[in-house]
Amino acid sequence: ELWHGPTCAFKDLALQILPFLLTTSASKVSGGKKTVILVATSGDTGKAALEGFKDVEGTEIMVFYPSDGVSPMQKLQMDTQEGNNVSVYAIHGNFDDAQSGVKRIFTDPEIGAKLKENNMLFSSANSINWGRLAPQIVYYVSSYCDLLNAGKNPENGFNVAVPTGNFGNILAAYYAKLMGVPVAKLICASNANKVLTDFLQTGVYDRNRDFYTTISPSMDILISSNLERMLFEISNRDDKKTKEWQKSLKETGKYQVDADVKAKLDELFFGGYCDDEKTKATIKTVYDKYGYLCDTHTAVAIAVYEEYKAKTGDDKPVVIASTASPYKFAASVLDALGNKASEDEFETVEQLSKLTNTTPPTPIKA
């Protein structure tokens, strides 16, 4: 469970550390400029970043989220954010629109000139910022230590299953592997927006497809920005090749990697996906079988891991990254357990608590 932080999301660890990393480095290089943090969010990053940067001196933070692309609890968490340096904007569109818009703002010369005029500079709290990604490597080092402490010495390594949309958390697991943590197979779990599954299976990345709004909204993404870093690494850091693929993605919406890179992907990854119906069925099965309540993203990872195990027979120890509290998606979790959710989000939280005899996390209660 990677979500025991102030906003009940796996991004909390990094986003509690990032303000310190950012303000320390800014004090050395920014020449006294105010740092304006721009964030695009599919639900979790926004609140975690707002909480991390609230009232941090020398910074302002602006978060953009798709108005119909986050859960009611995620929306409430962002809209009720406290702090004198925070602002939140709902946009028409999906996460990809928010992320593309933010990237355009970063590179707009007119806005750049305006910032300079007002003694400001831009930064990001999305995983395009290395300071967001690096702390997540700790998760996989820590998981390995937990396995060892539990008396399990995975001689042939252990597998990792991660629910992912923007490819950041699973990329952190890959970096941990490069650093010597004995991660064996990286199991990349997608929802109905299965652009990553198709890519890992075919070597063709194609975002020209229908976009689905699902019950695992933090993964509703068709442009996985961290994949660029991955491709750079496994193409032997060939920046020209990586740049060509990204150019093709921008211009045509697709690209195809070469045979060498595809072979490395096959060796490292397994890609699978899980639609809403299967996600709900997995939540119910896991609860009935183990008495364990998981959210709609963790359930995707569990379902894809089960598919991987059935297909390969690989029974190495596995670490499944649980990325959010079930109470952030209470209506969908209740529905999965066969109960109709209330119209009121707070009542829904109460319903889920009574039904499962579990306690909502303190930040959700607040």
Secondary structure as GFF3:
##gff-version 3
##sequence-region A 1 366
A	DSSP	alpha_helix	12	29	.	.	.	ID=ss1
A	DSSP	beta_strand	34	40	.	.	.	ID=ss2
A	DSSP	alpha_helix	44	53	.	.	.	ID=ss3
A	DSSP	beta_strand	59	66	.	.	.	ID=ss4
A	DSSP	alpha_helix	72	79	.	.	.	ID=ss5
A	DSSP	beta_strand	86	91	.	.	.	ID=ss6
A	DSSP	alpha_helix	95	106	.	.	.	ID=ss7
A	DSSP	alpha_helix	109	117	.	.	.	ID=ss8
A	DSSP	beta_strand	120	124	.	.	.	ID=ss9
A	DSSP	alpha_helix	130	133	.	.	.	ID=ss10
A	DSSP	three_ten_helix	134	136	.	.	.	ID=ss11
A	DSSP	alpha_helix	137	149	.	.	.	ID=ss12
A	DSSP	beta_strand	158	163	.	.	.	ID=ss13
A	DSSP	alpha_helix	168	178	.	.	.	ID=ss14
A	DSSP	beta_strand	183	190	.	.	.	ID=ss15
A	DSSP	alpha_helix	195	202	.	.	.	ID=ss16
A	DSSP	beta_strand	204	206	.	.	.	ID=ss17
A	DSSP	three_ten_helix	217	219	.	.	.	ID=ss18
A	DSSP	alpha_helix	227	234	.	.	.	ID=ss19
A	DSSP	alpha_helix	239	252	.	.	.	ID=ss20
A	DSSP	beta_strand	254	256	.	.	.	ID=ss21
A	DSSP	alpha_helix	259	268	.	.	.	ID=ss22
A	DSSP	beta_strand	269	273	.	.	.	ID=ss23
A	DSSP	alpha_helix	276	290	.	.	.	ID=ss24
A	DSSP	alpha_helix	296	312	.	.	.	ID=ss25
A	DSSP	beta_strand	318	320	.	.	.	ID=ss26
A	DSSP	three_ten_helix	326	329	.	.	.	ID=ss27
A	DSSP	alpha_helix	330	336	.	.	.	ID=ss28
A	DSSP	alpha_helix	345	356	.	.	.	ID=ss29
A	DSSP	alpha_helix	362	365	.	.	.	ID=ss30
###
